[in-house]
Amino acid sequence: ESPEATARREHRERLHAERAALMQCERQFTEASRELKQVFERSAAQPTEAGTHAAELARGLADKMLAADELCIRLLSEAAGDKATTHALNVTLISMLMGRTFGMAEGDLLDLGTGALLHDIGKLELPDRVRHREEHFSAAEQRLYEEHVAFGIAQARKMGLAPGATLVIAQHHEHADGSVCPLKLNTDRMTPLARIVALVNRYDNLCNPHIVGK
């Protein structure tokens, strides 16, 4: 075999392996989307079970999908589930990739993943019309929308989430300069896990405005 033929063959083999890995990543993303939807559906009636399921899902993402981080990032550009689950998984995967890059301990990484998966859990308590912030909201609608953070904290406690994951939910809408409600915390008063999720939440809103809620 000539060097040119060898190079072409190896290139084809690499492409084939990459396509196979991407297909597997897509299947895992779709499966995770279904599981997360079940967590949302069970959170009111079976909060403890839903919390356990969410933590197991975060561990599964760390064990399976994060091994193919480049493929995961590519996958995030395509919606593979409904609006709520796609946004939650996007935020979770990027947050956990950042946490792993920063060398976080396993416990912190799992709290980060669980909190990111459930960062918008409080929106389930809101009417559909205010679950996704719009520019035309009235002052009353804006206040109602902002209450999803408090609803999320209450739900996290019912679900028995770890303190680290609960603080992610509590602080995921804060900005570094302390200019944003509900708590108006600056960076120094936010947990490291919450700072990551707040940043990635904003990033995904900017990247995918057509599939996510702000």
C-alpha positions as CSV (number, residue, x, y, z in Angstrom):
1,E,0.0,0.0,0.0
2,S,1.4,3.4,-0.9
3,P,1.8,6.1,1.7
4,E,-1.0,8.1,0.0
5,A,-3.4,5.1,0.1
6,T,-2.5,4.4,3.7
7,A,-3.3,8.1,4.6
8,R,-6.6,7.9,2.8
9,R,-7.6,4.6,4.5
10,E,-6.6,5.9,7.9
11,H,-8.6,9.1,7.3
12,R,-11.7,7.0,6.3
13,E,-11.3,4.9,9.4
14,R,-11.1,8.0,11.7
15,L,-14.2,9.5,10.1
16,H,-16.1,6.2,10.5
17,A,-15.0,6.0,14.2
18,E,-16.0,9.6,14.8
19,R,-19.4,9.2,13.2
20,A,-20.0,6.0,15.2
21,A,-19.1,7.9,18.4
22,L,-21.3,10.8,17.5
23,M,-24.3,8.5,16.9
24,Q,-23.7,6.9,20.3
25,C,-23.5,10.3,21.9
26,E,-26.8,11.3,20.3
27,R,-28.4,8.2,21.6
28,Q,-27.2,8.9,25.1
29,F,-28.3,12.5,24.9
30,T,-31.8,11.4,23.8
31,E,-31.9,8.8,26.6
32,A,-30.8,11.4,29.1
33,S,-33.5,13.8,27.8
34,R,-36.2,11.2,28.4
35,E,-34.9,10.5,31.9
36,L,-34.8,14.1,32.8
37,K,-38.3,14.6,31.6
38,Q,-39.3,11.8,34.0
39,V,-37.6,13.6,36.8
40,F,-39.5,16.8,36.1
41,E,-42.8,14.8,35.9
42,R,-42.2,13.0,39.2
43,S,-40.8,15.9,41.1
44,A,-44.1,17.0,42.6
45,A,-45.6,13.7,43.5
46,Q,-42.4,11.8,44.3
47,P,-39.8,14.4,45.1
48,T,-37.3,12.2,46.9
49,E,-37.3,9.6,44.2
50,A,-37.0,12.4,41.6
51,G,-34.0,13.9,43.4
52,T,-32.2,10.5,43.6
53,H,-32.9,10.0,39.9
54,A,-31.4,13.4,39.0
55,A,-28.3,12.6,41.0
56,E,-27.9,9.2,39.2
57,L,-28.4,11.0,35.8
58,A,-25.6,13.4,36.6
59,R,-23.3,10.5,37.5
60,G,-24.3,8.8,34.3
61,L,-23.4,11.9,32.2
62,A,-20.0,12.1,33.9
63,D,-19.4,8.4,33.3
64,K,-20.6,8.2,29.7
65,M,-20.9,11.5,27.7
66,L,-18.1,13.5,29.2
67,A,-15.6,11.0,27.9
68,A,-16.5,12.3,24.4
69,D,-16.3,16.0,25.3
70,E,-15.6,17.2,21.7
71,L,-18.6,15.2,20.4
72,C,-20.8,16.5,23.2
73,I,-20.1,20.1,22.4
74,R,-20.9,19.5,18.7
75,L,-24.2,17.8,19.7
76,L,-25.3,20.7,21.8
77,S,-26.0,22.8,18.6
78,E,-29.0,20.5,17.8
79,A,-32.1,20.1,19.8
80,A,-32.6,16.5,20.8
81,G,-35.5,16.9,23.2
82,D,-38.1,19.4,24.3
83,K,-37.2,23.0,25.2
84,A,-36.8,22.5,28.9
85,T,-34.8,19.3,28.8
86,T,-32.6,20.4,25.9
87,H,-31.6,23.6,27.7
88,A,-31.0,21.8,31.0
89,L,-28.8,19.1,29.4
90,N,-26.9,21.8,27.4
91,V,-26.2,23.7,30.6
92,T,-25.3,20.5,32.5
93,L,-22.8,19.1,30.0
94,I,-20.9,22.4,29.5
95,S,-20.9,23.1,33.2
96,M,-19.6,19.6,34.0
97,L,-16.9,19.8,31.3
98,M,-15.8,23.1,32.8
99,G,-15.8,21.5,36.3
100,R,-13.7,18.6,35.1
101,T,-11.3,21.0,33.4
102,F,-10.9,22.9,36.7
103,G,-10.1,19.6,38.5
104,M,-13.1,19.5,40.7
105,A,-13.5,16.7,43.1
106,E,-16.1,14.0,42.2
107,G,-18.5,15.1,44.9
108,D,-18.5,18.7,43.7
109,L,-18.8,17.6,40.0
110,L,-21.9,15.6,40.8
111,D,-23.4,18.5,42.8
112,L,-22.6,20.7,39.9
113,G,-24.3,18.3,37.5
114,T,-27.4,17.8,39.6
115,G,-27.9,21.5,40.3
116,A,-27.5,22.3,36.6
117,L,-30.0,19.6,35.6
118,L,-32.5,21.1,38.0
119,H,-31.6,24.7,37.8
120,D,-35.0,25.6,36.3
121,I,-37.1,23.1,38.3
122,G,-39.0,26.0,39.9
123,K,-40.5,26.9,36.6
124,L,-42.8,23.9,36.8
125,E,-44.7,26.0,39.4
126,L,-45.3,28.9,37.0
127,P,-48.1,29.3,34.4
128,D,-46.9,28.3,30.9
129,R,-47.1,31.9,29.6
130,V,-44.4,33.2,32.0
131,R,-42.0,30.2,32.1
132,H,-39.7,31.9,29.5
133,R,-38.9,35.5,30.0
134,E,-40.0,37.9,27.3
135,E,-39.2,41.5,26.7
136,H,-42.9,42.4,26.7
137,F,-43.5,41.2,30.3
138,S,-45.4,43.5,32.5
139,A,-43.9,44.3,36.0
140,A,-46.3,41.7,37.5
141,E,-45.3,39.1,35.0
142,Q,-41.6,39.8,35.6
143,R,-42.0,39.4,39.4
144,L,-43.9,36.1,38.9
145,Y,-41.2,34.8,36.6
146,E,-38.5,35.7,39.1
147,E,-40.3,33.6,41.7
148,H,-39.2,30.4,40.0
149,V,-35.9,30.7,41.9
150,A,-37.7,30.6,45.2
151,F,-39.9,27.8,44.0
152,G,-36.8,25.9,42.9
153,I,-35.2,26.2,46.3
154,A,-38.3,24.8,48.0
155,Q,-38.5,22.0,45.5
156,A,-34.8,21.2,46.0
157,R,-35.3,20.8,49.7
158,K,-38.3,18.5,49.1
159,M,-36.2,16.4,46.8
160,G,-33.4,16.1,49.4
161,L,-30.7,17.6,47.2
162,A,-27.2,18.2,48.5
163,P,-26.5,21.8,49.7
164,G,-24.1,22.4,46.8
165,A,-26.8,21.5,44.2
166,T,-29.4,23.5,46.1
167,L,-27.2,26.6,46.0
168,V,-26.8,26.2,42.3
169,I,-30.5,26.4,41.9
170,A,-30.7,29.4,44.3
171,Q,-28.0,31.4,42.5
172,H,-28.2,30.4,38.8
173,H,-29.6,33.8,37.8
174,E,-27.1,36.0,39.7
175,H,-24.6,38.1,37.8
176,A,-21.0,38.8,38.7
177,D,-21.6,42.5,39.4
178,G,-24.6,41.9,41.7
179,S,-27.0,43.6,39.3
180,V,-29.5,40.8,38.8
181,C,-32.3,39.5,41.0
182,P,-33.5,37.7,42.9
183,L,-30.6,38.0,45.5
184,K,-28.3,40.5,43.8
185,L,-25.2,38.6,44.7
186,N,-21.9,39.5,43.3
187,T,-19.2,36.9,42.4
188,D,-17.6,36.9,45.9
189,R,-20.9,35.8,47.5
190,M,-21.7,33.0,44.9
191,T,-20.5,29.5,45.2
192,P,-18.0,28.3,42.6
193,L,-20.6,25.8,41.3
194,A,-23.3,28.4,41.0
195,R,-20.9,30.8,39.2
196,I,-20.3,28.2,36.5
197,V,-23.9,27.4,36.0
198,A,-25.0,31.1,35.9
199,L,-22.4,31.7,33.3
200,V,-23.2,28.7,31.2
201,N,-27.0,29.3,31.5
202,R,-26.5,32.7,30.0
203,Y,-24.2,31.3,27.3
204,D,-26.7,28.7,26.2
205,N,-29.5,31.3,26.1
206,L,-27.3,33.4,23.8
207,C,-26.4,30.4,21.6
208,N,-29.8,28.8,21.3
209,P,-32.5,31.5,21.8
210,H,-34.9,29.5,19.7
211,I,-34.9,26.4,22.1
212,V,-34.3,27.8,25.5
213,G,-36.0,29.9,28.2
214,K,-34.0,32.7,29.7
